[in-house]
Amino acid sequence: MTEILNLINMKKNISLNKLILVALGAILICLSCKKTDPALKDAFKDRFLIGTAMNVPQIMGKELGTKELVRKQFNSLTAENCMKWEKIHPLPAAYDFTPADSTVAFADRNGMFMVGHCLIWHQQTPGWVFTDSLGNPLTRDALLARMKDHINTVVGRYKGQVKGWDVLNEVLADDGSLRKTKWLEIIGEDYMQKAFEFAKEADPDAELYYNDYNIETPAKRDSAVKLLRTLQSKGVKIDGVGIQGHYHMDFPELNDIDIAIQQFGELGLKVMFTELDINVLPRPENMSGADISKNFEIQKQMNPYPESLPDSVQQKLASRYADMFKIFVKHSDKVSRVTFWGVHDGQSWLNNWPVRGRTNYPLLFDRNLKPKPSFYSVIETVKEK
């Protein structure tokens, strides 16, 4: 605007087109100076960390604008896939640290609490881990040695940089029993204790977590509490429990989330929601949780919003997120971190699971990195406190 006045005051010959262009430029500058959207990490700074998970293309800068959004909004970072065994240790004598190094470096440069995901899991672990060079099953001692070497190598490399590790991931089956895995079959139940012990040896100062889905539901929650108490009774260093939080519009009950936070908190553990998203699409009958081995062929009725999410559903999603965050804020003395499983809707794994090829809308930012109504409803839960 000043430039317009100067041009007029100087009585120069000004074409109308130039005057219009300058005016438009001034208007755009004024609009850009408007107060920007708040940052999640600032809104919740007195409650808990707010995190996200980034994939390799995002970390490598192949997705325009994502890094800037993450820097502004989040103060914790989880490696979505690049620290899982099949990615970071694909062959017996081969490690690929490049993506993980970049992820840790990004977190370090931006003062973010870095979470390593994950050390021991039944999925995304190469078959060779459990066999010898001839393809025969390993002995208990051999598999323990292989586990220790992997944990020492990975955790040791990022000692002091990765602040927390998901040591065990999804040990419990949906009915609350111990999941039947090669770890359990070959080593026995103490593989869980050994994993924590090896992680502690590799970095005594890192926080160590148990991470699982549906452990806010009664049957699985009781089993998780029992498991954690057992580990504690053996003197295992375990600092927190991660409730993944892969939720639906109607599952789980809010009261179950509330009770889970209280019960896990009573164990003296930090409580985290580590992979939060809300599926807005229909789910196949009897389908819940996050067992990635389950998948279904795409069906039209399972993909009702291929182009955009109706405003009515946006508002329901915003209300669902608000209801959950009210519980998180209520228990901010126990909840230490809330991490979203992805930065924006386009990145979410829920576009391909449990039905491939669907268009889902489970996060706070849309495919153009713009905040959704859910973003503002979450922010409001702090203001209401």
GIFEN-V311998 format. One record per backbone hydrogen bond with DSSP energy under -1.0 kcal/mol. CO is the residue of the C=O (numbers start at 1). NH is the residue of the N-H. Records with the same first field share a line. If there is no record, write none. Layout:
CO->NH  NH
This chain:
1->5
2->6
3->7
4->8
5->9
6->10
7->12
8->11
15->19
16->20
17->21
18->22
19->23
20->24
21->25
22->26
23->27
24->28
25->29
26->30
27->31
28->32
29->33
31->34
39->43
40->44
42->45
44->47  48
49->338
50->75  76
51->340
52->78
54->80
55->59
56->60
57->62
58->61
63->66
65->69
66->70
67->71
68->72
69->73
70->74
73->41
75->113
76->52
77->115
78->54
81->84
84->87  88
85->89
88->96
91->94
94->91
97->101
98->102
99->103
100->104
101->105
102->106
103->107
104->108
105->109
106->110
107->112
108->111
113->77
114->163  164
115->79
116->166
120->169
124->86
126->129
127->130
128->131
130->138
132->135
136->132
139->143
140->144
141->145
142->146
143->147
144->148
145->149
146->150
147->151
148->152
149->153
150->154
151->155
152->156
153->157
154->158
156->159
158->161  162
163->207
164->116
165->167  209
166->119
167->120
168->211
171->179
173->176
177->173
179->181
181->185
182->186
183->187
188->191
189->192
190->194
191->195
192->196
193->197
194->198
195->199
196->200
197->201
198->202
199->203
203->206
207->165
208->239  240
209->167  168
210->242
211->170
212->244
214->217
217->221
218->222
219->223
220->224
221->225
222->226
223->227
224->228
225->229
226->230
227->231
228->232
229->233
231->236
232->235
239->270
240->210
241->272
242->212
243->274
244->275
245->247  277
247->279
251->248
253->257
254->258
255->259
256->260
257->261
258->262
259->263
260->264
261->265
262->266
264->267  269
265->268
270->241
271->336
272->243
273->339
276->341
277->247
284->287
291->294
296->356
299->302
300->303
310->314
311->315
312->316
313->317
314->318
315->319
316->320
317->321
318->322
319->323
320->324
321->325
322->326
323->327
324->328
325->329
326->330
327->331
329->332
331->334  335
334->271
336->49
337->273
338->51
339->276
340->342
344->347
348->351
349->352
351->358
354->296
362->278
364->372
365->345
366->369
370->366
372->375  376
373->377
374->378
375->379
376->380
379->382  383
380->384
